[in-house]
Amino acid sequence: MTADETTRMGRPRSERSRRAVLHAVDDLLVDVGYAALTMKGIAERAGVGRQTLYRWWTTKAEILLEAIVDDVEEELTTPALPDAADDLAAYLRELRDFLLTSPAGHAYRALVGEAQHDPAVRDLVHTADLLGTSARAVLDRVRPVAPAMPSADLGTAQFVGPVVYQALTTGTGFPDDQLREHVRTLLDRWST
């Protein structure tokens, strides 16, 4: 449960301190990586006491997740396009670029990596559903021309799965022509 979901006892949360912590966790992730990231290091970089961190968050994963939530929403919201293939391809390009070049994308990849070892982080990432929410919004827009699209969860997995897999396993992204091929394949399957 994140600090936003729970009101903790003590002084009200200082927005200036909160922002400092969120910037510090981003910076430290780049500088030292997830494994070396510590609550003590975050507090020192942010110029706040460790008790401030523990009053608002219980783990470094919670801090990192909060740091990327707004970025994910902003970076993965794409405008509706009249052509379904263009709409899907535009989202996949944004997703690819997010995962490979955005600081929030790097943070997301770090959390997914840690989720493989830590059930609490896995639950946190699963509950936040950072990519699923934005992908489902795009799929909902194209559903009228893709009546055979499977359920939301399976459709989302089919849609974003190859892009996420490529980024996580190779650190690279599919070029635009392969993203369009993936979209055409999905639309062919989903339109019948």
Long-range contacts (C-beta under 8 A, 24 or more apart in sequence): 2-57, 2-62, 2-65, 2-66, 3-56, 3-57, 3-62, 3-66, 4-66, 8-55, 8-56, 10-55, 13-56, 17-46, 17-48, 17-52, 18-56, 20-46, 20-47, 20-48, 21-46, 21-48, 21-52, 21-53, 21-56, 21-63, 22-63, 22-66, 22-67, 23-67, 25-60, 25-63, 25-64, 25-67, 25-107, 26-67, 26-103, 26-107, 29-64, 29-103, 29-106, 29-107, 29-110, 30-103, 30-106, 33-110, 34-60, 34-64, 34-110, 34-111, 34-113, 34-114, 37-64, 59-120, 59-121, 61-111, 61-114, 61-118, 61-120, 61-121, 61-124, 62-124, 64-107, 64-110, 64-111, 65-111, 65-124, 65-125, 65-128, 67-104, 67-107, 68-104, 68-107, 68-108, 68-111, 68-130, 69-128, 69-130, 71-102, 71-103, 71-104, 72-98, 72-104, 72-108, 72-130, 72-131, 72-134, 73-133, 73-134, 75-102, 75-104, 75-105, 76-131, 76-134, 76-135, 77-134, 77-137, 78-138, 80-141, 84-141, 84-142, 84-145, 84-146, 84-187, 85-180, 85-183, 85-184, 85-187, 87-138, 87-141, 87-142, 88-138, 88-142, 88-159, 88-183, 88-186, 88-187, 89-176, 89-179, 89-180, 89-183, 91-134, 91-135, 91-138, 92-159, 92-160, 92-163, 92-179, 92-182, 92-183, 93-176, 93-179, 95-131, 95-135, 95-160, 95-163, 95-164, 96-163, 96-166, 96-167, 96-173, 96-174, 96-179, 97-173, 99-163, 99-164, 99-167, 99-168, 99-173, 100-167, 100-171, 100-172, 100-173, 105-167, 109-167, 109-168, 112-168, 113-168, 131-156, 131-160, 131-164, 132-156, 135-159, 135-160, 142-187, 145-187, 145-191, 146-186, 146-187, 146-190, 146-191, 147-190, 147-191, 148-189, 148-190, 148-191, 148-192, 149-190, 150-190, 155-190, 158-186, 159-186
